[in-house]
Amino acid sequence: MKKLMTGNEAIARGAYEAGVRFAAAYPGTPSTEILENLSTYDEITAEWAPNEKVALETVIGASFGGARSLASMKHVGVNVAADPLFTWGYTGVNAGGVIISADEPGMHSSQNEQDNRYYAKSAKIAMFEPADSQEAIDMLKEAYEVSEKYDTPVMMRLTTRVCHSKSVVELSERNEVPLKEWTKQPQKYVTLPAHSRMLRVTVQQRLDALSEYSEKTPFNRVEMGGGKVGVIASGMCYYYAKEAFGENASYLKLGFTNPLPANLIKDFCSKVEKVYILEENDPYIEETVRALGIECTGKDLFPKWGEMTPDVVKAAVSGEANKTIEFDKDKLIARAPSFCAGCPHRGFFYRLGKRKDIMISGDIGCYTLAATPPYSALDTTICMGASISVGHGAQKAFNMGETGRRVVTVLGDSTFFHTGVNSLINTIYNNSNTINVILDNRITGMTGHQQNPGSGFNAKGDPTNMIDIETLVRAIGIKHIFVIDPNNLEEVDATLDKCLAIKDEPSVIITRWPCVLKKFSDADLEEFDNLFATKNVVDHNKCIGCKACLGTGCPALSFDKEAKKVSINRDQCVGCDVCAQVCPVKAIAKED
Amino acid sequence: MTKSILLVGVGGQGTILASKILTLGLMESGYDVKMSEIHGMSQRGGSVSSQVRYGDKVDSPVIEKGSADMIVSFEKMEALRNLDYLKEGGVLIINDEQIDSMSVITGRENYPDDVLDEIKKHAEAKVLNATELAEKLGNVKAANIILLGTIIKSMGLEHIDWESIIKANIKPKFVDLNLEAIKVGMNEV
């Protein structure tokens, strides 16, 4: 059967067809939909883990236990999972195991542009790079064969355009692979130094065997054209190259990219006059080609960052950009993403941003948008869970000086479970005095509403144990805990005042109100009164046109320049009351 | 010959559903199809775009600047923002709707009054009010399918069995509305 699938849907389908039984992930663009789709197959146990390290470790365990298994994550997630990954490279697998890394050339939704192909090389494991959805299925099935035959973890490296582009695929039946028997093999599975020194030798032998595989696999193939130009590319760059260089050029399309096929590369390059290497992020293939002593054109010509789309390639090669319509760019207005109408982050950050003389240490989630106007309420963001620990370090430094500057750290519920909880343990252990805010909107918001350990449901949507954040924070040893409604601006102000007055001890504020886009659970409906069930309306007789409410940055508000009055879009408003509390003349009320 | 259609708008306007129906129709009628979207932060009121390419054999799912055979913009500022994707003589359809961004709402920027004039200086554009037309049909949410109708007509895709594609992918109670919306869109161009 033919179907249009994104690369992420195809990875899930490929896993199903390959007989995968266990999968785990932490959400992150552009990888999120892989596990969401895996969770729809009854044959696969699919789990959201609190972070990528835990996800990969459960997958390693499932592989040892005898089930074909898969972990998926965005590129920076592999940093979190790097510790188990490198040692898994030594132990190898029992049943086949694959880690999906979804890289983000161009940083559409990411904080950096790292090239995770170096992880495969450094961990000395096999790697595939599909170019479209059909290849995602075919290569993933092959990845499990390679994993089991060569006793290696396999990395499959995707990029945003592979993950989120749809193309036509042909579906097949599932290969029901039986569970493999687990036997005690401490020399293989227990990485004592004495064992690891032996495993290190095995790893090298495995790399040699994989090099041979790389030379002969049909996923590394040559397409000879009539001309003098040869292009080497992997993943989506192959299609970009085909589009830019056309049918006359020759191509070495690399689908298996660690180890790279040295002989195939040498042979291909000997048959063409000029070799181009097209790749996104870093010169991973190019470095190997140059090390082989082959003259080539790569990052010396093509941009070192961003996506290598065909227009970028053509402009670099010909020196001339495509002819495009020139227009007055001054007429453009910015359209950055913003908090939704009714977002529980709005009220909190609107008030927090008014505080002077504090440093706000932020984290990764929708609330990172608080860094932008009208809030300007974030001073740093590094990585998942870092708000609390970066804030701790900053506070210790400030405490050495005379400013008396306090640090407020902010992160979401899912991010707290991810790695923030470790940082909070550090905060109490090392006698910090930071104010730590957990924005508990009852779901993982930014990536599109994935369940987490605090939401009460698992990845399959079934009810499960719910970890209570307040109890957890208390167990860690935090004495000053405040649970507040972030839409109540007076409560937000009063609680910040209280926490700032506690000079020598850390405090935690838990703001508790669900994401406006969430599908509410019975527990949500029970806990929260009138959940987004009302509307606010402006009394134009009272409105003085002062625009104070517009400062809350709500997309439901608009200002009529002629009438000098604010109106509320009834379709968007969910009655959070934040604008009503800001209005100096009480012109905004609940609709009758 | 590969054709390229760019659908642009603001998060929540229904560009994704329109491009989904479009790509399914193209696939069912035997074309090779690729579509690229950027998800993530764009969902929070940011600009969105769906790039659709079809033909005998499609390589890149991404449309080059200066090469779109057709741009359909669900919002007029987004038409201007993406004007450099249109190829010379390409078809440009604009929904005459203004959606203020956060910088406009908070008064840091003004939404210029002459966006359509600026566009028309450089390209021939068909401007329609799909939102009003949808209201006349009884549901503003059909605006995206009206715009799909303009694509079907402009790109000569009337031969595809859209009725069965709509029936297979839209809730039964909205099927008639959406079939009517396609017709309205086709009549506009």
Contacts between the chains, C-beta under 8 A, distances in Angstrom:
chain1	res1	chain2	res2	distance
A	2	B	27	7.0
A	4	B	23	5.8
A	4	B	24	6.5
A	4	B	27	5.4
A	4	B	33	6.5
A	4	B	35	7.5
A	29	B	39	6.3
A	29	B	40	4.1
A	29	B	41	8.0
A	30	B	39	6.9
A	30	B	40	7.1
A	108	B	38	5.1
A	108	B	40	5.7
A	108	B	41	7.5
A	109	B	39	7.4
A	109	B	40	3.0
A	109	B	41	5.1
A	132	B	34	7.6
A	132	B	61	8.0
A	160	B	38	7.3
A	161	B	36	5.9
A	161	B	61	6.4
A	161	B	62	6.4
A	164	B	36	6.6
A	164	B	37	5.5
A	164	B	38	6.7
A	164	B	39	5.9
A	165	B	34	5.9
A	165	B	35	6.5
A	165	B	36	4.3
A	165	B	37	7.7
A	165	B	61	3.9
A	165	B	62	7.9
A	166	B	23	6.3
A	166	B	33	7.4
A	166	B	34	6.6
A	166	B	35	4.4
A	166	B	36	7.8
A	166	B	61	7.6
A	167	B	33	7.2
A	167	B	34	4.8
A	167	B	35	8.0
A	167	B	58	7.7
A	167	B	61	6.8
A	168	B	27	6.0
A	168	B	32	6.4
A	168	B	33	6.4
A	236	B	60	7.9
A	236	B	61	8.0
A	239	B	59	4.4
A	239	B	60	4.7
A	239	B	61	7.4
A	240	B	59	7.9
A	240	B	60	5.5
A	240	B	62	7.5
A	242	B	59	4.3
A	242	B	60	7.5
A	243	B	59	4.7
A	243	B	60	4.3
A	243	B	64	7.6
A	307	B	62	7.5
A	309	B	60	7.0
A	309	B	62	4.9
A	309	B	64	6.6
A	310	B	60	5.4
A	310	B	62	7.2
A	310	B	64	5.1
A	311	B	64	3.8
A	311	B	65	4.9
A	311	B	66	7.3
A	311	B	67	7.5
A	314	B	64	7.6
A	321	B	65	7.5
A	322	B	64	5.8
A	322	B	65	5.2
A	322	B	66	3.7
A	322	B	67	6.5
A	323	B	66	5.3
A	323	B	88	7.0
A	324	B	65	5.1
A	324	B	66	4.0
A	324	B	84	4.0
A	324	B	85	7.6
A	324	B	86	8.0
A	325	B	66	7.6
A	325	B	83	5.0
A	325	B	84	5.6
A	325	B	86	6.0
A	325	B	122	4.8
A	325	B	123	6.0
A	326	B	84	7.8
A	326	B	122	7.3
A	327	B	80	6.5
A	327	B	83	5.3
A	327	B	84	7.5
A	327	B	118	6.1
A	327	B	119	7.4
A	327	B	121	7.5
A	327	B	122	5.4
A	328	B	118	5.7
A	331	B	80	6.2
A	331	B	112	4.9
A	331	B	114	7.3
A	331	B	115	6.3
A	331	B	118	5.1
A	332	B	77	7.1
A	332	B	80	6.3
A	332	B	81	5.7
A	333	B	77	6.1
A	333	B	101	5.6
A	333	B	103	6.1
A	333	B	104	5.9
A	333	B	109	4.8
A	333	B	110	7.7
A	333	B	111	5.8
A	333	B	112	7.6
A	334	B	101	6.2
A	334	B	103	5.0
A	334	B	109	6.6
A	335	B	10	6.8
A	335	B	45	7.6
A	335	B	46	5.8
A	335	B	47	4.8
A	335	B	77	7.2
A	335	B	78	7.7
A	335	B	81	7.8
A	335	B	101	4.1
A	335	B	103	7.9
A	336	B	46	6.1
A	336	B	101	7.2
A	336	B	102	6.6
A	336	B	103	7.4
A	337	B	11	7.6
A	337	B	41	4.5
A	337	B	42	6.4
A	337	B	43	7.3
A	337	B	44	3.6
A	337	B	45	5.7
A	337	B	46	3.9
A	338	B	44	5.9
A	338	B	45	5.0
A	338	B	46	7.9
A	338	B	101	8.0
A	338	B	102	4.3
A	339	B	44	7.1
A	340	B	44	6.4
A	340	B	45	7.2
A	366	B	44	6.9
A	369	B	44	6.9
A	373	B	103	7.7
A	373	B	106	6.6
A	373	B	108	6.5
A	374	B	102	7.9
A	374	B	106	4.9
A	446	B	40	7.9
A	446	B	41	7.7
A	447	B	40	8.0
A	448	B	39	7.9
A	448	B	43	7.3
A	547	B	107	6.3
A	550	B	105	5.9
A	550	B	106	5.4
A	550	B	107	6.3
A	551	B	106	6.7
A	553	B	102	5.8
A	553	B	105	7.2
A	553	B	106	5.8
A	554	B	105	7.6
A	555	B	45	5.6
A	555	B	102	6.5
A	555	B	105	6.6
A	557	B	105	6.0
A	558	B	100	6.2
A	558	B	105	6.5
A	559	B	105	7.3
A	559	B	107	7.3
